[in-house]
Amino acid sequence: MSTLTKVLIVLLTVFSLFLSGIVVTFVANQDNFRGKFNDTQSQLGAARAAQNNAQQQQIDEKKASDVLVAKLEEEKNRMTKDLLAVREELDGLKRTKNALDTEHAGMMAAVQTATTGEQQQRALFVAAQKEVERLKGDQIQREAELKETNQMLLEKLALISDLDNKIRQLTQENQDLNGRVNQQLTKSGQMATRPPTTVAQGSPGVQPVQPIAAVVAPTRNIALNGQVTAVDLRSRLLEISIGTAAGVRKEMTFHVVRGDRFVADILIMEVWPDRAVGILDIVQAGLQPQAGDKVSTNL
């Protein structure tokens, strides 16, 4: 045999042995491959089932996510509306605050003005009180002077009355003496002399003493007329248009009338040449004196 044949025989033998080994190995491993295939098929089925479950779960989760997104969107819209409402309410509160701040500033200014006015009123009240106290002092002093003057007047009137009585007595005695002399002269045939005239009975030059009420003329007998020029009902003071030039004196009483209706009585407290001020004494119910009303000492 040739070498090539031998080589081919050897190669064929080796290949047969190799093929036999492969066949033996295949036969030996066929069961293992089938088991692995079955396992792989089972794993593939489980994987596919898991995949299906995962896909279904993904679908469910997507649906749940869509529902949640819809709810969140709805909640977002609702919160947006609430935010807009809160912003509008905040703007309204800001406007209210600005209005309240403006009102507060106005009230503070009014309070400041009222405080200033109150301080001025208090100052005026204190000044008025001092003026009233001064006027009361002047009134008391003038009343004392008036009492002293009245006392002096009474004493002088009493002295004048005594002198008048003495003059009348002396005149009467002189007339009696002249009468007796005339009688004697008539008896002797001589002309009777006319008795000298001294002070006649009831001479207007000397008046008998009178009480002070008679010396000072009553107010009602003095016909004084004027009108109310100013009224202060809070302090109950009135000003009239006549004064000392017309004969007005302190403590005179004037009647305030409106048409034919009695309104009030005023007692004069202070007098100037062209005006006087008095205090309300009696006021008719339902009526209040006012500027322009007539005043008179006689009704």
MARFI-505565 format. One record per atom (N, C-alpha, C): residue in one letter; x, y, z. Coordinates in steps of 0.05 Angstrom, whole numbers, padded with zeros to 5 digits, always signed. Atoms other than C-alpha are relative to their C-alpha. Example, Ala and Ser with C-alpha at 12.3 -4.5 7.8 and 13.67 -1.06 7.14 Angstrom:
2
A+00018-00024+00000A+00246-00090+00156A+00018+00024+00000S-00016-00024-00001S+00273-00021+00143S-00015+00022+00014
***
This chain:
299
M+00017-00024+00000M+00000+00000+00000M+00018+00024+00000S-00016-00024+00002S+00021+00069-00013S-00003+00016+00026T-00001-00017-00024T+00035+00121+00040T-00025+00017+00002L+00025-00017-00001L-00024+00164+00021L-00023-00016+00010T+00022+00016-00009T-00070+00106+00032T+00002-00004+00029K-00004+00004-00028K-00040+00092+00098K-00009+00025+00016V+00008-00026-00013V-00049+00165+00117V-00030+00003+00001L+00029-00002+00001L-00121+00164+00095L-00013-00019+00020I+00011+00020-00019I-00133+00100+00135I+00003+00010+00028V-00005-00010-00028V-00102+00131+00196V-00019+00023+00006L+00018-00023-00004L-00143+00195+00187L-00028-00009+00003L+00027+00010-00003L-00205+00155+00176L-00005-00013+00027T+00002+00012-00027T-00192+00116+00239T-00003+00021+00022V+00001-00021-00021V-00179+00178+00279V-00027+00014-00001F+00026-00014+00003F-00242+00211+00251F-00022-00017+00011S+00021+00018-00011S-00283+00149+00267S+00000+00001+00030L-00002-00001-00030L-00256+00149+00338L-00012+00027+00010F+00010-00027-00010F-00271+00224+00344F-00030+00001-00003L+00029+00000+00004L-00340+00215+00314L-00013-00018+00021S+00012+00017-00020S-00353+00158+00361S+00000+00014+00027G+00000-00015-00026G-00332+00200+00419G-00022+00022+00001I+00021-00022+00001I-00377+00256+00396I-00027-00013+00004V+00026+00013-00003V-00435+00207+00388V-00005-00009+00028V+00004+00009-00028V-00422+00178+00456V-00005+00024+00018T+00003-00024-00016T-00416+00247+00485T-00028+00012-00004F+00026-00011+00006F-00479+00270+00450F-00022-00016+00013V+00021+00017-00013V-00518+00210+00473V+00000+00003+00030A-00002-00003-00029A-00491+00220+00542A-00012+00027+00010N+00009-00027-00009N-00508+00293+00544N-00028+00007-00011Q+00026-00007+00012Q-00575+00289+00506Q-00020+00005+00022D+00020-00004-00022D-00615+00281+00570D+00005+00026+00015N-00006-00026-00014N-00578+00338+00602N-00009+00024-00017F+00009-00021+00017F-00590+00382+00541F-00031+00003+00000R+00029-00001+00000R-00664+00363+00541R-00010+00012+00026G+00008-00012-00026G-00670+00378+00615G+00005+00030+00001K-00006-00029+00001K-00635+00444+00605K-00019+00015-00018F+00018-00013+00019F-00679+00458+00545F-00028+00004+00014N+00026-00002-00014N-00741+00442+00586N+00001+00022+00022D-00003-00021-00020D-00714+00485+00642D+00000+00028-00013T-00001-00026+00014T-00698+00540+00593T-00028+00008-00010Q+00027-00006+00009Q-00769+00533+00564Q-00017+00010+00023S+00016-00008-00024S-00798+00537+00634S+00008+00029+00009Q-00009-00027-00008Q-00754+00597+00650Q-00010+00021-00020L+00010-00018+00020L-00774+00628+00584L-00029+00007+00004G+00028-00004-00005G-00848+00617+00600G-00004+00018+00025A+00003-00016-00024A-00839+00645+00670A+00008+00029-00006A-00009-00027+00007A-00800+00704+00640A-00021+00014-00015R+00021-00013+00015R-00855+00716+00590R-00024+00007+00018A+00022-00007-00018A-00908+00711+00645A+00007+00024+00017A-00009-00023-00016A-00866+00758+00687A-00001+00025-00016Q+00001-00024+00017Q-00860+00803+00627Q-00028+00010-00004N+00028-00008+00003N-00935+00801+00616N-00010+00014+00026N+00008-00012-00025N-00946+00814+00690N+00012+00028+00003A-00013-00026-00002A-00896+00870+00688A-00013+00021-00018Q+00014-00018+00019Q-00929+00899+00626Q-00027+00008+00011Q+00026-00007-00012Q-00998+00894+00660Q+00003+00019+00023Q-00005-00018-00023Q-00970+00924+00723Q+00007+00028-00008Q-00008-00026+00011Q-00938+00978+00682Q-00025+00016-00010I+00025-00013+00010I-01006+00991+00648I-00016+00010+00024D+00016-00008-00024D-01041+00992+00716D+00013+00024+00013E-00013-00022-00013E-00988+01037+00745E-00002+00025-00017K+00003-00023+00017K-00993+01082+00684K-00028+00012+00003K+00027-00010-00005K-01069+01085+00694K-00002+00015+00026A+00000-00012-00027A-01059+01099+00768A+00015+00027-00001S-00015-00025+00003S-01006+01151+00749S-00016+00021-00014D+00017-00019+00014D-01054+01183+00700D-00022+00012+00018V+00020-00009-00019V-01108+01185+00753V+00012+00019+00020L-00013-00017-00020L-01059+01214+00803L+00008+00027-00013V-00007-00025+00014V-01034+01264+00751V-00025+00018-00004A+00025-00015+00003A-01107+01284+00738A-00008+00013+00026K+00007-00011-00026K-01120+01291+00812K+00019+00023+00008L-00019-00021-00007L-01056+01331+00821L-00005+00025-00017E+00007-00022+00016E-01075+01374+00762E-00024+00015+00010E+00024-00012-00012E-01144+01385+00792E+00007+00015+00025E-00009-00013-00025E-01112+01400+00859E+00016+00025-00005K-00015-00024+00008K-01064+01447+00825K-00018+00023-00009N+00019-00021+00009N-01121+01484+00791N-00015+00012+00024R+00015-00010-00023R-01160+01488+00856R+00018+00017+00017M-00019-00016-00016M-01098+01513+00893M+00006+00026-00014T-00005-00025+00015T-01086+01563+00837T-00023+00019+00004K+00024-00017-00005K-01158+01589+00845K+00001+00011+00029D-00002-00009-00028D-01148+01591+00921D+00021+00021+00003L-00021-00020-00001L-01083+01628+00911L-00009+00027-00011L+00010-00025+00011L-01117+01679+00866L-00020+00013+00019A+00019-00011-00019A-01173+01686+00917A+00014+00013+00024V-00016-00011-00023V-01122+01695+00973V+00014+00026-00008R-00013-00025+00009R-01085+01747+00931R-00020+00022-00002E+00021-00021+00001E-01150+01784+00918E-00008+00009+00028E+00006-00007-00027E-01167+01781+00991E+00022+00016+00013L-00023-00016-00010L-01097+01805+01008L+00000+00028-00011D+00002-00027+00012D-01105+01863+00959D-00022+00016+00014G+00022-00014-00014G-01172+01879+00992G+00009+00009+00028L-00009-00006-00027L-01140+01876+01060L+00020+00023+00000K-00019-00023+00003K-01084+01922+01036K-00015+00026-00004R+00016-00024+00005R-01135+01971+01009R-00014+00009+00026T+00013-00007-00026T-01173+01967+01075T+00019+00012+00020K-00020-00010-00018K-01109+01977+01113K+00008+00029-00007N-00006-00027+00009N-01092+02038+01071N-00022+00019+00008A+00022-00017-00008A-01162+02066+01083A+00000+00004+00030L-00001-00003-00029L-01156+02051+01157L+00023+00018+00009D-00022-00018-00007D-01088+02084+01159D-00007+00029-00005T+00008-00027+00006T-01116+02145+01124T-00020+00010+00021E+00019-00008-00020E-01175+02146+01172E+00013+00005+00027H-00014-00003-00025H-01129+02136+01231H+00016+00026+00001A-00014-00025+00001A-01086+02194+01208A-00019+00024+00003G+00020-00021-00003G-01148+02237+01201G-00010+00002+00028M+00010+00000-00027M-01173+02216+01269M+00022+00011+00019M-00022-00011-00017M-01104+02231+01300M+00001+00030-00004A+00000-00029+00004A-01106+02300+01267A-00023+00013+00014A+00024-00011-00014A-01177+02310+01293A+00005+00000+00030V-00005+00001-00029V-01155+02288+01362V+00020+00022+00008Q-00020-00021-00006Q-01095+02335+01359Q-00014+00027+00000T+00015-00025+00001T-01142+02391+01337T-00018+00004+00024A+00018-00001-00023A-01192+02373+01391A+00016+00006+00026T-00017-00005-00024T-01135+02371+01443T+00008+00029+00001T-00008-00028+00001T-01110+02439+01420T-00024+00018+00007G+00024-00016-00007G-01182+02466+01422G-00007-00002+00029E+00007+00004-00029E-01193+02436+01491E+00019+00016+00017Q-00019-00016-00015Q-01129+02468+01516Q-00006+00029-00002Q+00007-00028+00003Q-01150+02534+01487Q-00025+00007+00016Q+00024-00004-00015Q-01220+02526+01517Q+00006+00001+00030R-00007+00000-00029R-01189+02509+01585R+00014+00026+00007A-00013-00025-00005A-01144+02570+01579A-00021+00023+00001L+00022-00021+00000L-01205+02613+01561L-00017-00003+00025F+00016+00004-00024F-01244+02581+01618F+00014+00010+00025V-00015-00010-00023V-01189+02595+01668V+00001+00031+00000A+00000-00029+00002A-01184+02667+01642A-00028+00011+00007A+00027-00009-00007A-01260+02673+01646A-00005-00002+00030Q+00003+00003-00029Q-01259+02646+01717Q+00014+00022+00015K-00015-00022-00013K-01206+02696+01736K-00015+00026-00003E+00015-00025+00005E-01247+02751+01703E-00025+00001+00017V+00024+00001-00016V-01310+02727+01739V+00007+00006+00029E-00009-00005-00027E-01272+02726+01805E+00006+00030+00004R-00006-00028-00002R-01246+02796+01790R-00026+00017+00001L+00025-00015+00000L-01316+02820+01773L-00015-00004+00026K+00013+00004-00026K-01343+02787+01836K+00013+00017+00021G-00014-00017-00019G-01289+02823+01876G-00008+00029-00004D+00009-00027+00005D-01307+02888+01841D-00028+00005+00010Q+00027-00002-00009Q-01380+02874+01854Q-00003+00003+00030I+00000-00001-00030I-01368+02861+01928I+00010+00027+00009Q-00010-00026-00008Q-01326+02923+01933Q-00020+00023-00006R+00020-00021+00007R-01378+02965+01897R-00024-00001+00017E+00023+00003-00018E-01433+02936+01939E+00006+00012+00027A-00009-00012-00026A-01393+02955+02001A+00000+00030-00002E+00000-00030+00004E-01382+03025+01972E-00029+00010-00002L+00027-00009+00002L-01456+03029+01955L-00014+00000+00027K+00011+00001-00027K-01476+03008+02025K+00011+00024+00017E-00012-00022-00014E-01427+03059+02053E-00012+00026-00009T+00012-00024+00011T-01454+03112+02006T-00029+00004+00009N+00028-00001-00009N-01526+03095+02025N-00001+00008+00029Q+00000-00007-00028Q-01508+03099+02098Q+00006+00030+00004M-00006-00029-00002M-01476+03167+02088M-00023+00017-00010L+00023-00015+00011L-01536+03189+02047L-00022+00001+00021L+00020+00001-00021L-01583+03166+02103L+00007+00020+00022E-00008-00019-00022E-01542+03205+02154E-00004+00028-00009K+00004-00028+00010K-01542+03267+02110K-00029+00007-00002L+00028-00005+00002L-01616+03260+02097L-00012+00005+00028A+00009-00004-00028A-01628+03253+02172A+00008+00027+00010L-00009-00026-00008L-01586+03315+02184L-00017+00022-00013I+00016-00020+00015I-01624+03353+02130I-00028+00001+00012S+00027+00000-00011S-01690+03330+02160S+00000+00015+00027D-00002-00014-00025D-01668+03355+02229D+00002+00030-00005L-00002-00029+00006L-01647+03422+02199L-00026+00011-00010D+00026-00009+00010D-01713+03426+02162D-00020+00004+00022N+00019-00003-00022N-01752+03413+02225N+00007+00025+00017K-00007-00023-00015K-01712+03466+02262K-00007+00026-00015I+00007-00024+00016I-01722+03516+02205I-00030+00004+00001R+00029-00003-00001R-01797+03501+02205R-00008+00010+00028Q+00007-00009-00027Q-01799+03509+02281Q+00007+00030+00003L-00007-00028-00002L-01761+03575+02277L-00019+00018-00017T+00019-00015+00017T-01806+03598+02220T-00026+00004+00014Q+00025-00002-00015Q-01867+03581+02261Q+00001+00019+00023E-00004-00018-00022E-01840+03617+02321E+00001+00029-00009N-00002-00027+00011N-01823+03677+02278N-00027+00011-00009Q+00026-00008+00009Q-01892+03677+02248Q-00018+00007+00024D+00015-00006-00025D-01923+03673+02318D+00008+00027+00012L-00010-00025-00011L-01879+03730+02342L-00010+00023-00017N+00009-00021+00017N-01897+03772+02281N-00030+00005+00003G+00028-00003-00004G-01970+03758+02293G-00006+00016+00025R+00004-00015-00024R-01966+03782+02364R+00008+00030-00003V-00009-00028+00004V-01927+03844+02342V-00021+00015-00017N+00020-00013+00016N-01979+03859+02289N-00025+00006+00016Q+00023-00006-00017Q-02034+03852+02340Q+00005+00024+00017Q-00006-00023-00017Q-01999+03901+02385Q+00000+00026-00017L-00001-00024+00017L-01987+03949+02327L-00028+00008-00009T+00028-00006+00008T-02060+03943+02305T-00015+00014+00023K+00013-00012-00023K-02083+03959+02375K+00009+00029+00004S-00010-00027-00004S-02038+04020+02377S-00005+00018-00024G+00007-00015+00024G-02063+04043+02307G+00023+00002-00020Q-00022-00001+00019Q-01998+04029+02270Q-00005-00022-00022M+00002+00018+00022M-01991+03992+02203M+00013-00027+00008A-00011+00027-00006A-01982+03917+02211A+00022-00007-00020T-00022+00007+00018T-01917+03892+02184T-00005-00029-00010R+00003+00027+00012R-01914+03832+02136R+00022-00018+00011P-00021+00017-00011P-01878+03775+02168P+00020-00009-00021P-00021+00008+00019P-01812+03759+02135P-00003-00029-00008T+00002+00027+00010T-01811+03697+02092T+00027-00013+00002T-00026+00015-00001T-01757+03646+02108T-00003-00025-00017V+00004+00024+00015V-01773+03576+02088V-00029-00009+00004A+00028+00007-00001A-01845+03559+02072A-00003-00030+00006Q+00006+00027-00006Q-01878+03497+02096Q+00000-00017-00025G-00001+00018+00024G-01862+03440+02048G+00016+00011-00022S-00016-00012+00021S-01809+03480+02011S+00014-00022-00016P-00013+00021+00017P-01781+03441+01952P+00030-00001+00005G-00028+00001-00004G-01711+03460+01973G+00009-00020+00021V-00007+00019-00021V-01713+03414+02034V-00021-00021+00001Q+00019+00023+00000Q-01746+03346+02033Q+00004-00016+00025P-00002+00017-00024P-01761+03302+02093P+00015-00025-00007V-00015+00024+00004V-01718+03242+02103V-00018-00023-00010Q+00015+00023+00012Q-01740+03181+02063Q+00018-00025+00003P-00015+00024+00000P-01719+03109+02067P+00015-00003-00027I-00018+00003+00023I-01665+03086+02017I-00016-00010-00024A+00016+00009+00023A-01718+03051+01974A-00013+00022-00014A+00013-00023+00013A-01749+03119+01962A+00021+00018-00013V-00020-00017+00012V-01683+03153+01948V+00009-00011-00027V-00008+00013+00026V-01662+03103+01894V-00025-00007-00015A+00025+00005+00016A-01716+03102+01840A-00001-00029-00007P+00003+00028+00008P-01743+03032+01829P+00004-00003-00030T-00006+00006+00029T-01724+02999+01763T-00025+00002-00016R+00024+00001+00016R-01795+02991+01741R-00011+00027-00007N+00009-00027+00006N-01807+03066+01744N+00017+00015-00020I-00018-00012+00020I-01749+03080+01696I-00006-00013-00027A+00008+00012+00026A-01772+03070+01625A+00024-00001-00018L-00024+00005+00017L-01710+03041+01591L-00007-00022-00019N+00006+00020+00021N-01716+03003+01526N+00025-00004-00017G-00022+00007+00017G-01665+02968+01483G-00005-00027-00014Q+00003+00027+00012Q-01652+02901+01449Q+00024-00017+00006V-00022+00019-00005V-01610+02839+01458V+00018+00000-00024T-00019+00000+00022T-01546+02843+01417T+00016-00026-00002A-00015+00025+00000A-01512+02777+01437A-00010-00018+00023V+00010+00020-00020V-01531+02713+01475V+00021-00022+00002D-00017+00023-00005D-01487+02660+01507D-00015-00018+00020L+00017+00016-00017L-01535+02607+01532L+00016-00019+00018R-00016+00019-00017R-01479+02562+01558R+00007+00013+00026S-00006-00014-00024S-01457+02615+01608S-00023+00017+00011R+00025-00014-00009R-01528+02645+01613R+00005+00030+00001L-00006-00029+00001L-01502+02715+01594L-00013+00012-00025L+00012-00015+00022L-01536+02767+01550L+00012+00028+00000E-00010-00027+00004E-01512+02833+01522E-00023+00017-00011I+00021-00017+00009I-01561+02891+01512I+00013+00025-00012S-00011-00022+00016S-01553+02953+01468S+00001+00027+00014I-00001-00025-00014I-01558+03007+01522I+00017-00003+00025G-00018+00001-00023G-01512+03026+01580G-00004+00024+00018T+00002-00022-00020T-01496+03080+01631T-00010+00026-00013A+00009-00024+00013A-01509+03134+01579A-00030+00002-00001A+00029+00000+00000A-01582+03113+01578A-00012-00003+00028G+00010+00003-00027G-01587+03105+01654G+00001-00028+00011V-00001+00028-00009V-01572+03031+01661V+00020-00002+00023R-00017+00004-00023R-01542+03012+01728R+00001-00030+00007K-00003+00028-00009K-01518+02947+01760K-00024-00007+00017E+00021+00012-00016E-01570+02901+01791E-00028+00009-00009M+00027-00005+00012M-01626+02930+01747M-00010-00026-00012T+00013+00023+00013T-01675+02879+01721T-00014+00009-00025F+00012-00005+00026F-01694+02879+01648F-00017-00024-00009H+00018+00021+00010H-01751+02840+01616H+00005-00004-00030V-00004+00006+00028V-01737+02805+01550V-00027-00009-00012V+00026+00007+00012V-01798+02803+01504V+00005-00004-00030R+00000+00005+00029R-01810+02778+01433R-00028+00004-00010G+00028-00007+00008G-01870+02812+01402G-00015+00007+00026D+00016-00004-00025D-01922+02808+01458D+00004-00023+00020R-00005+00024-00017R-01892+02746+01491R+00024+00006+00019F-00022-00002-00019F-01849+02747+01554F+00019-00024-00005V-00020+00020+00005V-01784+02709+01543V+00017-00006+00025A-00017+00004-00022A-01739+02720+01603A+00005+00026+00015D-00009-00023-00016D-01713+02766+01658D+00030-00002+00002I-00029+00000-00003I-01640+02788+01662I+00007+00020+00022L-00010-00017-00022L-01603+02818+01721L+00027+00011-00010I-00024-00013+00011I-01550+02869+01699I+00023-00004+00020M-00024+00005-00017M-01480+02850+01724M+00022+00020-00006E-00021-00018+00008E-01434+02897+01685E-00011+00020-00020V+00011-00022+00016V-01447+02964+01651V+00022+00016-00012W-00017-00018+00014W-01410+03005+01599W-00017+00023-00011P+00016-00022+00009P-01430+03071+01568P-00021-00007-00021D+00018+00006+00021D-01463+03040+01507D-00011-00028+00000R+00010+00027-00002R-01478+02969+01529R+00001-00010+00028A+00000+00012-00026A-01489+02924+01588A-00003-00030-00003V+00001+00029+00000V-01483+02850+01605V-00015-00009+00026G+00015+00011-00022G-01532+02812+01649G-00001-00030-00001I+00002+00029-00002I-01545+02741+01672I-00030-00008+00000L+00027+00009+00001L-01609+02702+01658L-00011-00006+00028D+00012+00005-00026D-01654+02703+01719D-00024-00018-00002I+00024+00016+00004I-01721+02675+01696I-00003-00004-00030V+00004+00006+00029V-01733+02640+01629V-00027-00014-00003Q+00025+00012+00006Q-01801+02624+01600Q+00004-00028-00012A-00002+00028+00009A-01810+02549+01589A-00005-00001-00030G+00004+00003+00028G-01801+02531+01516G+00011+00023-00017L-00011-00022+00015L-01768+02597+01497L+00029+00005+00009Q-00028-00007-00005Q-01696+02619+01492Q+00005+00028-00011P-00006-00027+00011P-01673+02692+01486P+00020-00002-00023Q-00018+00000+00023Q-01638+02709+01421Q+00004+00029-00008A-00007-00027+00009A-01606+02769+01388A-00024+00012-00015G+00022-00014+00012G-01658+02820+01366G-00025+00002+00017D+00022-00003-00019D-01706+02809+01424D+00001+00027+00013K+00002-00026-00013K-01731+02873+01457K+00004-00004+00030V-00003+00000-00029V-01711+02890+01529V-00012+00026+00011S+00012-00024-00012S-01747+02938+01575S-00001-00004+00030T+00003+00002-00030T-01750+02955+01649T-00029-00003+00008N+00028+00002-00006N-01826+02956+01644N-00013-00019-00020L+00015+00018+00018L-01872+02902+01616L-00024+00015-00012
***
